[in-house]
Amino acid sequence: MSKQLRIEQDSMGAIEVPAEALWGAQTQRSLLNFSISDDRMPMEMIYALATIKKAAATVNHRLGVLDTKKRDLIIQASNEIAKGLHDDQFPLRVWQTGSGTQTNMNVNEVISNIASQSIGEPLGSHRPIHPNDHVNQSQSTNDTFPAAIHIATVEGITKKLLPQLANLTKVLGQKSLEWKGIIKIGRTHLQDAVPITLGQEVSAWQEQLSTAYSRIEAALKELYSLPLGGTAVGTGLNAPPQFDLEIVAEISDLTGLPFNPASNKFALMASHDGLVNTMSQLKLLAVTLLKIVNDIRLLSCGPRAGIAELNLPANEPGSSIMPGKINPTQCEAMSMICTQVIGLDVAVAMAGSGGHLQMNAYKPLIAFNLLHSIEMLHDSSKSCRSAMIEGMQPNYSKIQEDLDQSLMLVTALTPAIGYKKASEIAQYAHQKRISLRDAAIKLDYINEVDFDRLVDPTSMIFPHV
């Protein structure tokens, strides 16, 4: 923007605003008073607020409190914002007033100025659309901002995160089926245990993700309720009758999502338990993903001095000094994302508990952490799947080698010879560095035929078939 300025007016008086800016006085005051970090309000929140403004204009006109010309100008400007045509006009930081008032007014002011510009009126004239009287008509930041968080969160989860999570779960399901016949050694306490198939091992990851998907989907039910029409404290002051019912129906039509009017607007405006719950489900997804990539990191460690049962795609050099080194970088990126999300959940929980009386003043933090978590989990799930899991392959020879020399196969002898003798066989084999079969024969605890019949890895992984 040029350095030229114009004078804008608000209830506090005059202030200079960049001449070309579509925002107005209240946005400018926020820029001056809250120049805190580079964390900007997520554009998903801006688009959600634009949807609310569009719906409000439609409903206000239908209810007879807004004329046709003003309705059409607000709808046109809101559509332009929702299409991303004015993203640079929303510069406000997350760290502002706890209600999000300045961001709500940022949207109101930009809509007002787009309308003015479209009919040749000067920027900042508030002609023919006033930011408060018309764009914000029948609304308050206290009901629109939490509603926008609900809308943005639901859209981000249903349209981005859950489809990506489904893709990742599907790939693990394919791997589980493909590897169902690969018998390997199981591990508990990071020590050798009885056999399992690689397919069974991967099926645990698949099931964890399926359960996480269901938990997140269930959490969304609370977010479909919107407090619009509650205005400042939940009573609906300055909103016409039926406004709450009609605006939520309008938003459902615009988004294609089953939003409904909050049965108790006081609850949704004074606290944000549904958002806290949704964030906790994102945290649980992070816990699940962290466990999965840590398993993969262990199973792929090596390639010659570790477990090395999985071969990961070699995507990039792993060291600036060690030639040929390849690292599990997708596991590491996902681990950092998951750790970050777990930390963001703590902040949202604290924010949710920090409301006072009729309003929670941590709204921007809650919005930022939720939407940032959705973005990070979506992007990392996509990257992890496409750059690692799809190309991940078993190291057949190492899997067989580990299975052949495992001492825990002796577990199958316990019903026949007892725990004490089976333990002695394992300890003797380990001390003498011989096979279990040779140890059992030398100790004369079981004959060769019975040993071969009982110590069969295939029968051990399907004991009841």
C-alpha positions in Angstrom: 0.0 0.0 0.0 1.0 3.6 -0.6 2.0 5.8 2.4 -1.0 8.1 1.7 -3.6 8.2 4.6 -7.2 9.0 5.0 -9.1 10.0 8.2 -11.6 7.5 9.6 -14.1 8.0 12.4 -15.4 5.7 15.0 -17.0 6.1 18.5 -13.6 7.1 19.9 -12.9 9.8 17.3 -10.6 10.2 14.3 -7.7 8.0 13.3 -5.5 7.7 10.2 -5.9 4.7 8.0 -3.9 3.8 4.9 -5.7 5.4 2.0 -6.1 2.2 0.0 -7.1 -0.1 2.9 -10.6 -1.6 2.9 -10.5 -1.8 6.7 -11.5 1.1 8.9 -10.9 2.8 12.2 -11.4 -0.1 14.6 -9.1 -2.4 12.6 -6.5 0.3 12.6 -6.7 0.8 16.3 -6.2 -3.0 16.8 -3.2 -2.9 14.5 -1.6 -0.2 16.6 -2.6 -1.6 20.0 -2.0 -5.3 19.4 1.2 -5.6 17.4 2.0 -8.9 19.1 3.9 -11.6 17.2 3.1 -12.6 13.6 0.2 -14.9 14.5 -2.6 -13.7 12.3 -6.3 -14.6 12.7 -6.8 -17.7 10.5 -8.5 -17.0 7.2 -10.9 -19.8 8.0 -12.3 -17.6 10.7 -12.6 -14.7 8.2 -14.5 -16.9 5.7 -16.8 -18.2 8.4 -17.6 -14.7 9.5 -18.3 -13.7 5.9 -20.7 -16.6 5.7 -22.5 -15.3 8.8 -22.6 -11.8 7.5 -24.1 -13.0 4.2 -26.7 -15.1 6.1 -27.5 -12.3 8.4 -28.2 -9.9 5.5 -30.5 -12.4 3.9 -32.4 -13.0 7.1 -32.6 -9.4 8.1 -34.1 -8.5 4.7 -36.6 -11.4 5.0 -37.6 -10.2 8.4 -38.1 -6.7 7.2 -35.3 -4.8 8.9 -32.9 -4.4 5.9 -33.7 -3.1 2.5 -33.0 -5.0 -0.7 -30.1 -2.8 -1.9 -28.2 -3.1 1.3 -28.8 -6.8 1.4 -27.4 -7.3 -2.1 -24.3 -5.2 -1.4 -23.5 -7.1 1.8 -24.0 -10.4 0.1 -21.8 -9.4 -2.8 -19.0 -8.2 -0.5 -19.3 -11.3 1.7 -19.0 -13.6 -1.4 -15.9 -11.8 -2.5 -14.3 -12.2 0.9 -15.3 -15.9 1.1 -13.7 -16.5 -2.3 -10.4 -15.1 -1.0 -10.3 -12.0 -3.1 -9.5 -9.7 -0.2 -7.3 -11.8 2.1 -4.7 -9.0 2.5 -7.4 -6.8 4.1 -7.5 -9.0 7.3 -4.1 -8.2 9.0 -5.2 -8.5 12.7 -3.2 -10.7 15.2 -4.7 -13.5 17.2 -3.6 -11.8 20.4 -6.2 -9.1 20.6 -9.4 -8.7 22.7 -10.6 -12.0 24.1 -14.0 -11.7 22.4 -12.6 -11.3 18.9 -14.4 -7.9 18.6 -11.7 -6.4 16.5 -11.7 -9.2 13.9 -15.5 -9.1 13.8 -15.3 -5.3 13.1 -12.5 -5.9 10.6 -14.9 -8.0 8.6 -17.7 -5.5 9.1 -15.5 -2.6 7.9 -14.2 -4.4 4.9 -17.7 -5.3 3.8 -18.8 -1.7 4.3 -15.9 -0.4 2.2 -16.3 -3.0 -0.6 -19.9 -1.8 -0.8 -18.9 1.8 -0.9 -16.2 1.2 -3.5 -18.7 -0.8 -5.7 -21.0 2.2 -6.1 -18.4 4.9 -6.3 -18.6 6.2 -2.7 -15.4 7.1 -0.8 -13.7 4.5 1.4 -14.6 5.1 5.0 -17.8 7.0 4.1 -20.0 4.1 5.5 -22.3 4.9 2.6 -24.6 3.1 1.9 -23.5 0.3 4.3 -22.6 1.1 7.9 -20.3 -1.6 9.6 -22.3 -1.7 12.8 -25.8 -0.7 11.8 -26.1 -2.9 8.7 -23.3 -5.5 8.4 -23.5 -6.3 12.2 -27.3 -5.9 12.3 -29.0 -8.3 14.7 -25.6 -9.6 15.9 -22.9 -9.2 18.5 -19.3 -10.3 18.4 -20.3 -12.4 21.4 -22.5 -14.7 19.3 -21.0 -14.3 15.9 -17.4 -15.1 16.9 -18.0 -18.4 18.7 -20.4 -19.3 15.9 -17.6 -18.7 13.4 -15.3 -20.9 15.4 -17.9 -23.7 15.3 -18.3 -23.2 11.5 -14.6 -23.1 10.7 -13.8 -26.0 12.9 -16.6 -28.2 11.6 -15.7 -27.4 8.0 -12.0 -28.0 8.6 -12.6 -31.3 10.2 -15.3 -32.6 7.9 -13.9 -31.4 4.6 -10.1 -31.7 5.3 -9.0 -33.7 8.3 -11.5 -36.6 8.3 -11.1 -37.4 4.6 -7.3 -37.4 5.0 -7.5 -39.5 8.1 -9.8 -42.0 6.1 -7.1 -42.2 3.4 -4.4 -43.0 5.9 -6.6 -45.6 7.6 -7.3 -47.2 4.2 -3.7 -47.5 3.3 -2.9 -49.2 6.7 -5.8 -51.5 6.1 -4.3 -52.5 2.7 -0.9 -53.1 4.3 -2.5 -55.2 7.0 -4.2 -57.4 4.5 -1.2 -57.6 2.2 1.1 -58.6 5.2 -1.3 -61.0 6.9 0.8 -64.0 6.2 4.2 -62.6 7.3 4.9 -64.1 10.7 7.3 -62.1 12.9 8.3 -61.9 16.5 6.2 -59.8 18.8 7.6 -57.5 21.4 6.5 -56.4 24.8 8.6 -54.0 27.0 10.7 -53.7 23.9 11.8 -57.3 24.5 11.1 -60.4 22.5 7.6 -61.9 22.9 5.5 -64.6 21.2 4.9 -64.4 17.4 2.5 -62.1 15.6 1.9 -61.4 12.0 3.0 -58.1 10.5 -0.5 -57.7 9.3 -1.8 -58.1 12.8 0.6 -55.5 14.0 -0.5 -53.0 11.4 -4.1 -53.8 12.1 -3.7 -52.3 15.5 -2.7 -49.0 14.0 -5.6 -49.1 11.6 -8.0 -49.7 14.4 -6.6 -46.9 16.5 -7.1 -44.5 13.6 -10.6 -45.7 13.0 -11.5 -45.2 16.6 -9.9 -41.7 16.6 -12.0 -40.9 13.5 -15.2 -41.9 15.3 -14.3 -39.9 18.4 -13.7 -36.8 16.4 -16.9 -37.3 14.4 -18.9 -37.7 17.6 -17.4 -34.5 19.0 -18.7 -32.5 16.1 -22.3 -33.1 17.2 -21.8 -30.4 19.9 -20.4 -27.9 17.4 -23.4 -28.1 15.1 -25.3 -25.9 17.6 -24.8 -22.2 17.0 -25.5 -19.3 19.4 -26.4 -16.8 16.7 -29.3 -14.7 17.7 -28.1 -14.5 21.3 -26.4 -11.1 20.6 -24.5 -9.7 23.6 -25.3 -12.1 26.4 -27.7 -14.7 25.1 -31.0 -12.9 25.5 -31.4 -11.9 21.9 -31.6 -8.1 22.5 -31.7 -6.1 19.2 -32.4 -9.2 17.1 -35.8 -9.6 15.6 -38.0 -12.6 16.5 -37.1 -15.8 14.7 -33.7 -14.4 13.7 -31.9 -17.2 15.4 -33.9 -19.9 13.7 -33.7 -18.4 10.3 -30.0 -17.5 10.3 -28.9 -21.0 11.3 -31.1 -22.5 8.6 -29.5 -20.1 6.1 -26.0 -21.1 7.2 -26.9 -24.8 6.9 -28.0 -24.2 3.3 -24.9 -22.2 2.5 -22.4 -24.7 4.0 -24.3 -28.0 3.4 -23.7 -28.9 7.1 -26.4 -29.7 9.7 -26.1 -26.7 12.0 -29.0 -26.0 14.4 -29.9 -23.2 16.8 -28.5 -23.6 20.3 -31.1 -24.6 22.7 -29.4 -22.5 25.4 -27.4 -19.6 24.0 -26.2 -18.5 27.4 -24.2 -21.8 27.7 -22.5 -21.6 24.3 -21.6 -17.9 24.7 -20.4 -18.1 28.3 -18.3 -21.2 27.8 -16.9 -23.3 25.0 -17.0 -26.9 26.3 -17.8 -28.3 22.9 -14.7 -26.7 21.4 -12.6 -27.9 24.3 -13.9 -31.4 23.8 -13.2 -31.3 20.1 -9.6 -30.1 20.8 -9.2 -33.0 23.2 -10.2 -35.4 20.4 -7.6 -33.9 18.2 -5.1 -34.4 21.0 -6.1 -38.1 21.2 -5.6 -38.4 17.4 -2.1 -36.9 18.0 -1.5 -39.4 20.7 -2.5 -42.2 18.3 -0.4 -40.9 15.5 2.6 -40.4 17.8 2.4 -44.1 18.9 2.1 -45.3 15.3 5.1 -43.4 14.0 7.2 -44.3 17.0 6.4 -48.0 16.3 7.5 -47.5 12.7 10.6 -45.7 13.8 11.6 -48.6 16.0 10.7 -51.3 13.4 12.7 -49.5 10.7 15.8 -48.7 12.9 19.0 -49.9 11.4 19.6 -50.8 8.6 22.2 -53.2 10.0 22.4 -52.6 13.8 18.7 -52.3 14.6 15.4 -54.1 14.3 15.2 -53.3 10.6 12.0 -55.2 9.9 10.6 -52.4 7.8 12.2 -50.6 4.9 11.1 -47.0 4.6 11.4 -45.0 1.3 14.6 -43.1 1.0 13.3 -39.6 0.4 16.4 -37.4 1.2 19.9 -37.7 2.5 19.9 -38.0 6.3 23.2 -36.6 7.3 25.5 -33.8 6.3 28.6 -35.8 7.4 27.6 -39.5 7.2 27.3 -40.6 3.5 24.4 -42.8 2.6 22.5 -42.3 5.9 18.7 -42.3 5.6 16.6 -41.2 8.5 12.8 -41.7 9.3 12.1 -38.1 8.7 8.3 -38.5 8.2 8.2 -40.1 11.6 10.1 -37.2 13.1 7.9 -34.5 11.4 4.8 -36.3 12.6 6.2 -36.6 16.1 6.8 -32.9 16.3 3.3 -32.1 15.0 1.7 -34.5 17.6 3.7 -33.0 20.4 2.7 -29.5 19.4 -1.0 -30.5 19.2 -0.8 -32.1 22.7 0.6 -28.8 24.0 -2.1 -26.7 22.2 -4.7 -28.9 23.8 -3.5 -27.9 27.2 -3.8 -24.2 26.3 -7.4 -24.7 25.0 -8.4 -26.6 28.2 -7.0 -23.7 30.3 -8.8 -21.2 28.0 -12.1 -23.1 28.2 -11.9 -23.0 32.0 -11.0 -19.3 32.1 -14.4 -17.8 31.1 -16.1 -15.4 33.5 -19.9 -15.1 33.8 -21.6 -14.4 30.4 -18.5 -14.6 28.2 -15.3 -16.5 27.7 -12.5 -14.0 26.8 -10.2 -16.6 25.3 -12.0 -17.0 22.0 -9.1 -16.1 19.6 -6.8 -18.5 21.3 -9.3 -21.3 21.1 -10.0 -20.6 17.4 -6.3 -20.3 16.5 -5.2 -23.5 18.3 -8.1 -25.6 17.0 -7.7 -24.5 13.4 -3.9 -24.7 13.5 -4.1 -28.3 14.9 -6.6 -29.3 12.2 -4.2 -27.9 9.5 -1.1 -29.6 11.0 -2.8 -32.9 11.5 -4.2 -32.8 8.0 -1.0 -31.9 6.3 1.2 -34.3 8.3 -1.2 -37.2 7.8 -1.1 -36.6 4.0 2.7 -36.3 4.0 3.2 -39.3 6.2 0.9 -41.5 4.0 2.2 -40.4 0.6 5.9 -40.1 1.4 6.3 -43.0 3.8 3.5 -45.5 4.6 2.5 -46.1 1.0 6.1 -47.1 0.1 6.9 -48.9 3.3 7.9 -52.6 2.8 8.8 -55.5 5.0 12.4 -56.7 5.3 11.5 -60.4 4.8 15.0 -61.8 5.6 15.4 -59.9 8.8 11.9 -60.7 10.0 12.6 -64.4 9.4 16.0 -64.2 11.1 14.5 -62.6 14.2 11.7 -65.2 14.3 14.1 -68.1 14.0 16.3 -67.1 16.8 13.6 -65.9 19.2 13.7 -67.6 22.6 10.0 -66.7 23.3 8.8 -69.5 21.0 9.4 -71.7 24.0 6.1 -70.4 25.4 4.3 -73.0 23.3 6.0 -75.8 25.3 4.6 -74.6 28.7 1.3 -76.5 28.6 3.2 -79.7 27.8 6.3 -79.5 30.1 5.5 -76.7 32.5 6.7 -73.1 33.0 9.9 -74.2 34.9 11.3 -76.5 32.3 10.3 -74.2 29.5 12.2 -71.4 31.2 15.3 -73.6 31.7 15.3 -74.4 28.0 15.2 -70.7 27.1 17.9 -69.8 29.5 20.1 -72.7 28.4 19.7 -71.8 24.7 20.6 -68.2 25.4 23.7 -69.1 27.5 25.0 -71.6 25.0 23.9 -69.6 22.0 22.1 -72.5 20.5 18.6 -73.0 19.2 15.6 -73.8 21.4 15.3 -77.1 19.7 18.8 -78.1 20.4 18.5 -76.9 24.0 15.3 -78.9 24.6 16.9 -82.0 23.2 20.1 -81.6 25.3 18.1 -81.1 28.5 16.0 -84.1 27.5 12.7 -82.3 28.4 10.9 -83.2 25.1 11.6 -85.2 22.0 12.2 -83.8 18.5 8.8 -84.8 17.1 6.8 -83.2 19.9 9.0 -80.1 19.8 8.5 -79.6 16.1 4.7 -80.1 16.5 4.3 -77.7 19.4 6.8 -75.0 18.5 5.1 -74.0 15.2 4.9 -70.2 14.8 1.9 -70.5 12.5 -0.2 -72.3 15.1 1.0 -69.9 17.7 -0.5 -66.8 16.0 -3.8 -68.6 15.4 -4.1 -70.8 18.5 -7.8 -71.3 18.2 -8.0 -72.1 14.5 
